[in-house]
Amino acid sequence: MTDIEQDMPIIDMAVPMPGFPAHQQFVLVRLNDQGLLYAFTSVKDPGLRFLVAPPEPFFPDYAPEIENEVFAALNTKDPDRLLVMVVITAGMNETTANLLAPIIVDRDSRRAMQVVLNDSNMPVRAIMRSTF
């Protein structure tokens, strides 16, 4: 492992992320002291990382409905043990979050998957405020 710390908990993907079937294990690397931004980083290739954030500080009303199949894939029944992270795209003029396809992590089993929600009203590019 190159720049990934050895003691970081490894997150196993229950289902590979779309477009990245060879990357099964990731770690969450904190990017700021407030815990608002993380790099979801591939263990196999640390150059592959996704900017992610917990949605609450940016979208306080965001409450995705998690389907039973997701609970089964993550081997959990307790919604309180799930960590929801949204994938961020940082652009020159605006930063957006994908609210339609969050990454769901079970805190206990450390299994995860990116879920495309059935609620098609959720935006793929929700504008985030520019001050973190």
Secondary structure as GFF3:
##gff-version 3
##sequence-region A 1 132
A	DSSP	beta_strand	11	13	.	.	.	ID=ss1
A	DSSP	beta_strand	25	30	.	.	.	ID=ss2
A	DSSP	beta_strand	38	42	.	.	.	ID=ss3
A	DSSP	beta_strand	49	53	.	.	.	ID=ss4
A	DSSP	alpha_helix	68	73	.	.	.	ID=ss5
A	DSSP	three_ten_helix	79	81	.	.	.	ID=ss6
A	DSSP	beta_strand	82	90	.	.	.	ID=ss7
A	DSSP	beta_strand	95	106	.	.	.	ID=ss8
A	DSSP	beta_strand	111	114	.	.	.	ID=ss9
A	DSSP	beta_strand	126	127	.	.	.	ID=ss10
###
